[in-house]
Amino acid sequence: MSKPTEFWLVRHGETEWAKTGQHSGRHDLALTPRGELEAQALRGALSPHEFSLVLCSPLQRARKTCEIAGFSSHAQIEPLIMEWDYGDCTSFTQEQLRQKHPDWNVWTGPIPNGESIEQIAARADEVIEKYRNTGGKVLLFAHGHFLRIFASRYLKLPPETGIALAMDPCAVSIMGWDAGFPAIRQWNRVY
């Protein structure tokens, strides 16, 4: 019997908009010099591990993180793990959006002309179903909000649970098993 699949979740390195708190979504941002250094630190932390599969978002901040960390040569681009499409909220900070919608946050919206949290959850569910029988370790280079919803869905919790799962740039989190149940094995470790 093969070992149950673990999902190793890596948020991309710092971008200019991550520094300012702007919602990046599908906007294709480059890493900052600091983001590149963060990705370099991942190389030493991840290289001792064998991964059955490496998946990467098509957005350049994830692809560059994957490349610098040393995994781009065998990474598979997976559009399902792209960041949340924030629609008309893209490029705005939470504070700016609250001027229009008091108490606004990404978890409760609204997200005009973007994806609903249920749509993100459906994408996360599809990724879990598609790769859960891979066996071994599956490494994902993706984005903060998507990965937080992915973790929630992996644990069979509502997607809004992601609000409590903060994730720093280039943090590594591991979703695995405990006594046969889905479990967080490591969360938000920065190297």
Summary of the structure (lengths in Angstrom):
residues: 191
radius of gyration: 15.9
end to end distance: 32.8
largest distance: 55.1
contacts: 643
relative contact order: 0.23
helix: 40%
strand: 20%
